Amino acid sequence: MRWWRTGSRAAGARAGQPLPRALLLSGYSAPHLPSPLPPVDDLDDAPLIELLRITGGLPADLQARPAWRDRCLPALRDDLRLCTGYRDPGDPPLSCPVHVLGADADPLVGERDLHAWERHTTRLREVHIMPGDHFYLEHTPEHLFGVLRPLLRRYAVSESVSESAG
């Protein structure tokens, strides 16, 4: 399978690159919706750590682990900068199948936000709501893998069939 950045879909299509076989999204609002988090560029480390703590994104003992904090905080800040700074360019909807995953107790991304991906694809296949918060991936991996295995198997089989036919 090939990774595809949603922000580059129009450029990729213009360059003749194929769309991915499917796009799987997790815990992320549709791009036309406002970010559920504030911009992080002007946040010092302490307020950024507090924001991450209240959203469940950091271990409680982070302050007792300064070496880990100092290594991880720049990457977390960059990730949040990408998430909060992305602006929907208004590209046409994707024609590949889209599967969206989220959690029932996510304080950042609600079920309505996940279903809003319908605006960005002509083939929204499923919105899977799992138990947990924004970090459901860590808390209920068995449930997640129960959803992912058949999906990945389906696209792996379709890829091997198309390769053998070519």
N, C-alpha and C positions, 0 to 999 in steps of 0.2 A: 504494500500500500504506500501511497505517496502522501506526504504532509502537504497541506495547502493553507496558506494564509488568506483569510477571507478578504483582507485589505488589498490583496494583489490579484483578485479573481479577474477583474476586467483586463488588467495588463497581461495576465497569463492567457486569457482567451484571445486577445488581439494578437499575441505572439504565436498562436497556433498550438499552445500547450493544452493537452487534454485536462478536463476537470477530473477531480478524484472520483473513484468509484462511489464513495460516500463520504460524508462529513459527519463526525461525531463531536458534539459539543457538550461541555459539562459545566454547570453552575455559572453560566454567563448570559446576561441579558442580551436580547437582540440589539444589534448595533445602532438602530435608530432611537433607542431609549437612552435617557440620561444615565450616567454612571451612578451606581448606588453609593459610591465612595467619593469623598471630597478630593480635589487635586492634592497631590503630595509634595509638589515641588517646594512649597514654602514651609513644610513641616520640619522642625528639628527632629532629632532622633527620639527624644522622649515622647512627644505627641504622636509620632509615627508608631512607636512601640505600643502606646496606649490604644491607638486605633486598631492595630493588628490584634492586640490582646482581647478587646471587646468583641471583635468579629470572630474570635476563636482561632485565629491564625498563628498564634505563638504559644509555646509552652509557658506555663505559669512561672517556672523557675528561670526565665530568660535573664533576669538581672543577675542571677548567681552564676551565669555562664558568659562572661564578657567576651571571651575569645570567639565563641560561637556567634554571639550577637554581632560582633564587629565584622565577621566574615559574611554573614548572611544578610544583614540589613541593607547593604547596597544593592544586592540582587533583588530583594523584596521591594525596595523602593523603585527600581527600574521596572519590575513587573507591574507594580501599581501605576506607575507613570504611563505605561502602555495601555493599561485597562481604562484609566480615567481620562486619558488624552485622545483616544481614538474618536474620530468623527466619521459618521457614515457618509461615504461619497455618493450614495444614491445609485450605485451600480444596479444593473438589471438582476432579477432573482437568479439564483443558481439553479441549474437543471439537474444537478446530481441529488441523490437521496440524502436527506439530512435527518439525523437522529439526535435528539436533545435529552440530556440527563440532568436531573436536579434533585433537590431534597425537599421534604415536606416542612421542615422547620428552618429553612435557610433564611436568616435575617436580612440578607442582601439581595437575593434573587428569588422572586416568588414564581409560582406556577404560571401566572399570567405573563410574566417577563419571558419565560421559556417558550410559551406558545406563540409569542410575538415573532419568533423566528420564521413563522409562516410567511411573513412579508418578504423574506429574503430568499425564498426557495419556491420552486414550483412542485417540489416533491418532499414536503415534510412527512416523514414516515411515522415517527413516534416521538412522544414526549414521555420519558420514563421518570416518575417521581418515586424516589427512594426514601427510606426513613433516615432522618438525621438532619444535621445543620449544613452550613456551607462546606464543611470539611467531611462530608459523609464518606468520601473515598477512604479516609483513614479509619473510620469507626465501623463501617459495615462492608468491608471488601468482598465478603462472600456474596452479598446481594448484588453488588456491582458486577462481579465476575459472572454471576448468573445471567445478567443482561448482556454483558459484552461478548461472552463466548459464542453464543449463537449468531450474533451480529457479525463478528469477525470471521467466523467459520463461513457464513453465507457469502461474504465478499471475497474471502480467500478462494472458495470453490468457484465462484463466478470468474475470478481472475485466472485461475488455472485452466478453466474450460476455454476462455477466450484466447489464452496463450497457445493452447494445444490446437485450437481451430485455425490459428494464424500461421 
